[in-house]
Amino acid sequence: MRHEPLSCPLCSTNMEEGVVVGRSPGVKFKKRTTVFGDLGGELLTTGIFNHSVEALRCDNCGTVVIPGRAVSSNS
């Protein structure tokens, strides 16, 4: 990932680079939990059996930030 240091959005401490990991079907973002569990939502990780995504974590307050991936529109 190697970017300029990013300050935590909550406490302004420099964040450390790392990864968020999970297993199939992957880690997803949902606006709220539902009875459907991990069905639906926006997939944040990549991989087949073991999933991961680059992330930043604040050692001071524990906030985790997952930088977005650009989505190209091929018209």
C-alpha positions as CSV (number, residue, x, y, z in Angstrom):
1,M,0.0,0.0,0.0
2,R,2.7,2.5,1.0
3,H,1.1,5.9,1.0
4,E,1.8,9.1,2.9
5,P,0.9,8.7,6.6
6,L,-2.8,9.1,7.1
7,S,-4.1,10.7,10.3
8,C,-6.9,9.0,12.2
9,P,-10.3,10.7,11.5
10,L,-11.2,10.4,15.2
11,C,-8.1,11.3,17.2
12,S,-5.6,12.6,14.5
13,T,-2.8,10.0,15.4
14,N,-0.9,8.6,12.4
15,M,-2.4,5.2,11.4
16,E,-0.4,2.0,10.7
17,E,-0.8,0.0,7.5
18,G,-2.0,-3.6,7.7
19,V,-4.8,-5.9,6.4
20,V,-8.2,-7.0,7.5
21,V,-8.6,-10.8,7.0
22,G,-11.6,-13.1,6.9
23,R,-12.9,-16.4,5.4
24,S,-15.4,-17.2,2.7
25,P,-17.7,-15.6,1.7
26,G,-15.6,-12.6,2.6
27,V,-16.0,-9.4,4.7
28,K,-18.8,-7.2,3.5
29,F,-20.2,-3.7,4.4
30,K,-23.9,-3.4,5.1
31,K,-25.8,-0.4,6.3
32,R,-27.5,-2.5,8.9
33,T,-27.7,-6.2,10.0
34,T,-30.6,-8.3,8.7
35,V,-31.9,-11.8,9.1
36,F,-29.9,-12.6,5.9
37,G,-26.6,-12.3,7.7
38,D,-23.7,-12.1,5.3
39,L,-25.9,-12.3,2.2
40,G,-25.9,-9.1,0.3
41,G,-23.8,-6.0,1.1
42,E,-20.7,-4.7,-0.6
43,L,-17.8,-7.1,-0.6
44,L,-14.7,-5.4,0.8
45,T,-12.2,-8.3,0.5
46,T,-10.7,-10.3,-2.3
47,G,-9.6,-13.9,-2.3
48,I,-11.1,-17.4,-2.8
49,F,-10.8,-19.2,0.6
50,N,-8.9,-16.6,2.7
51,H,-10.0,-13.0,2.1
52,S,-8.1,-9.9,2.8
53,V,-8.1,-6.1,2.1
54,E,-5.5,-3.4,2.8
55,A,-6.4,-1.3,5.8
56,L,-5.1,1.3,8.2
57,R,-5.5,1.1,12.0
58,C,-5.0,3.7,14.7
59,D,-3.0,2.3,17.6
60,N,-4.3,5.0,19.9
61,C,-8.1,4.6,19.6
62,G,-8.5,1.4,17.5
63,T,-10.2,3.0,14.5
64,V,-9.8,1.0,11.3
65,V,-10.1,2.6,7.8
66,I,-10.4,0.5,4.6
67,P,-9.5,2.8,1.7
68,G,-12.0,2.5,-1.2
69,R,-11.3,1.0,-4.5
70,A,-12.0,3.1,-7.6
71,V,-14.8,1.8,-9.7
72,S,-14.4,2.4,-13.4
73,S,-17.4,3.0,-15.6
74,N,-16.8,1.6,-19.1
75,S,-19.5,3.3,-21.2
